[in-house]
């Protein structure tokens, strides 16, 4: 972390009490922990989207991924616990359509999302009444979950 003067907790500034980092930049977890500062990851995606990302290993295990050229895109996805009755292949993000699971974007998002549980908490762009099913599933793995309402330019 670069700050003017190269000092994190010195001078006339109040001490840094926590870090809120972009949720796909999980290297910040190690940096903050090394400095003894709690780190919270923020993901601008919905809870359902984050939960689908978190379940990618299970999607591979269940055979939902990789998506094959002849797959019916209306088919329900079985590997995302709690959303089995709602989530269709077409709802998965475009990087999940990679036919090669060694695709760099696919690997980065998958591995970084799996590291989220190491942070002190996760902040998501949603609210309880909108995505209670996905939030309940995420809390089983990441108990310090904060739904901060939709972030919208018109609000």
C-alpha positions, 0 to 999 in steps of 0.5 A: 500500500503506497501512501504519501510519505510511505507511512501507514499509521503515522503523522497527523492522519488517523490510523488505518483501521481497516481495508476495503478492497476490490473482491477480485484482488485477494492479494490484499488479504495477505497484505492487510493481515501482515499489517494487522488490519482487518480486510473486507472485500467488496464485490459489485455483483449481486449475491446470486452472481457471487454465489454462482462464482463461488460454486464453480468447483461444484459446477464442474463436479456436477457436469454443469461446466464446461458448457458444451456447444449443444447444451440447452441454455434454458437447462437448470443448473444443479451445482449452485445450492439454493438456486437449483430451481431458478438458475439456468445455464444462460444466467451464468456469466460469459466467462463460464462459456469457455470450452477450455476450463484452463482459460485465464479469465475463468481461472483467475475469477474462480481462484480469487473468489475461492479466497474470499473466505479468508477476508474478515468479511464480504460486502455485496451490492444487494439487500436481504429481501431481494436475494435471501436465498443466495445470501443464506448460502454464502453466509454458510461459508462467509459469516461476516456478510454485509448486504449494503443495498443496491448501489445505483447512480440514481440513488 
